[in-house]
Structure formats: structure tokens, C-alpha cells
Amino acid sequence: NTPPASAATSSLLALAPLQLTPSGRPVLLPDEVEVLGQDRVALYQGEAQTDYQNGRLVLTNIRLLYLEADAPKRALAIPLDAIREVVRRAGFPGFSSPKLQIFAGDCPEAFLASF
């Protein structure tokens, strides 16, 4: 049984809120550099869809950042040292998009970034 999106979103909110500039860009930490970014990313908690369905995922040398495109003030960050494993899952052309399955800390359930 898949939990409702609101329940899945609540566990994602355990990720640190990301501070944004007035123009909506992430406030980077000292010595933090953006490495790459991907638009049209959706976040899932385990296999459950969340309310984060259209955002930008940014990898920096310190954190993984997520900025929701439809609600710019909804932005999350997770330190790279809190990520213990990342698994790439291929999508099926025309049916589903590729996903990154991200395991953080001691949490047994991963969240997925779909792009």
C-alpha cells in the first residue's frame, strides 16, 4: 500500500531547508561550487510520489540541492556526507523517466529523483 503524497513529503521535509537569494538562486556555503544541474526533476520518498514534482536538482561539491520550479520558496538541501548510497535506475522510454535512488543517513528508505 503506497502512502499518500503528504505522508511521503513529510519525511522529505527532514532535509534541511535551502536558503535562497531574492532572485531565487540557492545561497551557497563558503567554498561551495555548483558542479551540475538538472531541470524537470521529481522527488519520491521510496516509491511514493511527493508534492515535489517539478524542480531543479543541483549537485555541488558539498550538498545536493532541490529547488521546486512551481513553488520557488520550496527548496531542500542534503549534505553529501549524509548520503550513503546512490543508485541510478533507467526509465522505460515513453513510460517512465530515469531515477536516482538516494539513501541518506540511517534511513532504510531511499528517496528518488526522477528526471
C-alpha positions in Angstrom: 0.0 0.0 0.0 1.5 3.3 -1.1 1.4 6.1 1.5 -0.3 9.3 0.3 1.9 12.1 -1.1 1.5 14.2 2.0 3.0 11.4 4.2 5.8 10.9 1.8 6.5 14.6 1.7 6.8 14.9 5.5 9.8 12.6 5.5 11.5 14.7 2.8 11.0 17.8 4.9 13.5 16.3 7.3 16.0 17.5 4.7 17.4 20.9 5.5 15.5 23.9 4.1 17.6 25.7 1.5 18.1 29.4 1.8 17.5 31.3 -1.5 18.6 34.7 -2.7 15.8 37.3 -3.6 16.2 36.2 -7.2 15.5 32.5 -6.3 19.1 31.2 -6.6 20.5 29.0 -3.8 22.7 30.6 -1.2 25.9 28.7 -1.4 28.1 27.9 1.5 31.7 29.3 1.7 33.8 27.4 -0.8 30.7 25.7 -2.3 30.7 25.3 -6.1 27.9 24.1 -8.4 29.0 21.1 -10.3 26.0 20.2 -12.4 22.2 20.7 -12.5 19.2 19.0 -14.0 15.7 20.6 -14.6 12.3 18.9 -14.5 13.2 16.6 -11.6 10.6 15.0 -9.4 11.3 13.6 -5.8 9.9 10.4 -4.5 10.1 9.0 -0.9 10.8 5.3 -1.5 8.4 4.6 -4.4 5.8 7.1 -3.2 5.2 10.3 -5.2 5.7 13.5 -3.2 4.5 17.1 -3.7 7.9 17.9 -5.2 7.2 17.1 -8.9 8.9 19.8 -11.0 12.2 21.2 -9.8 15.9 21.6 -10.4 18.4 19.2 -8.8 21.8 20.8 -8.3 24.9 18.9 -7.3 27.6 21.0 -5.5 30.9 19.9 -4.0 29.2 20.0 -0.6 25.4 19.3 -1.0 22.7 18.1 -3.2 20.1 20.9 -3.7 16.5 20.7 -4.9 14.6 23.9 -5.9 10.9 23.5 -6.8 10.1 25.3 -10.0 6.3 25.8 -9.3 6.9 27.0 -5.8 10.3 28.7 -5.7 10.3 29.1 -1.9 10.2 25.3 -1.5 13.8 24.3 -1.6 15.7 21.5 0.1 19.4 20.5 0.7 21.2 17.4 1.9 24.9 17.4 2.7 26.8 14.9 0.5 28.3 13.3 3.6 24.8 12.3 4.7 24.3 10.3 1.5 25.5 6.8 1.9 24.5 5.4 -1.5 23.1 6.5 -4.9 21.7 4.0 -7.4 20.7 5.1 -10.9 17.6 3.4 -12.3 16.9 3.6 -16.0 13.4 4.6 -17.2 11.3 2.9 -19.8 11.1 5.2 -22.9 7.7 6.7 -23.2 6.6 5.3 -19.8 8.8 6.5 -17.0 11.8 8.7 -16.6 15.2 7.7 -15.2 15.6 7.9 -11.4 18.4 8.4 -8.9 17.7 6.4 -5.7 19.3 8.2 -2.9 19.9 6.6 0.5 20.7 9.1 3.3 21.9 8.5 6.8 20.4 5.6 8.7 17.1 5.8 6.9 16.4 2.4 5.3 14.0 4.0 2.7 15.6 5.9 -0.2 14.2 9.0 -1.9 14.2 9.0 -5.7 15.0 11.9 -8.0 13.2 11.3 -11.3 14.3 13.3 -14.4 
